[in-house]
Amino acid sequence: MTKQSIWVGSRPVLASKSAGRRQLLEAAGIPVDVAPAEIDERGIEQAFLREGGAPEKIASILARAKAVETSARRRGELCLGADQILTLHGEALHQSSTIEAARAQMKRLAGQTHKLTSAICVARDRVTLFEAEDSASMTMRKLDDSAIARYFDIVGPDVLSSVGGYQIEGLGVHLFEKISGDHATIVGLPLLRLLAWLRGAGFVRL
């Protein structure tokens, strides 16, 4: 028996290389093609901040830029741009490029509460059709140097795969004493708001 699909029409395009976002969408019955956006993320972010933009809004600005840029290359297709920003006391933090930087970042986060803001933008032919964002509050345990060293030894180079040095769907969950927010938002997508729009727009039949 052929499994029925809830998706109506051609596959949407995910303008992100995030495996976590793709898994969230496909688990929800949304089949996607992947075509990462070709944008200068840091350049867009820096220009936005110079103009007085709030760090928490960086995710929305980048999600829109990804969706619009990809929709210019994938004409006629529904393009989903997504991004996430981690802010600590109003300062935006980014994915570390070295183990040493990741270790220093985790020391900053230990014993503190930071915020993850995830954003989504849907565009077609460079026209924005839908935008949404959601946030989660993450309180990390107080971690001494030995605890951080052990975590880094176990996780290895994967600490460089995400901002904060953790993935909440894996061993990173052990780093936290309190989490407030939707799981999908923490992984990187305001999924419930996106699904509500897709159903309302007729792309999902369920």
Buried (B, 14 or more C-beta within 10 A) or exposed (E): EEEEEBBEEEEBBBBBEBEBBBEBBEEBBBEBEBBBBEBEBEEBBEEBBEEEBEBBBBBBBBBBBBBBBBBBEBEEBBBBBBBBBBBBEEEBBBBBEEBEBBBEBBEBBBEEBBBBBBBBBBBBBEEBBBBBBBBBEBBBEEBEEEBBEEBBEEBEEBBBBBBBBBBBEEEBEEBBEEBEBBEBBBBBBBBBBBBEBBEEEEBBEE
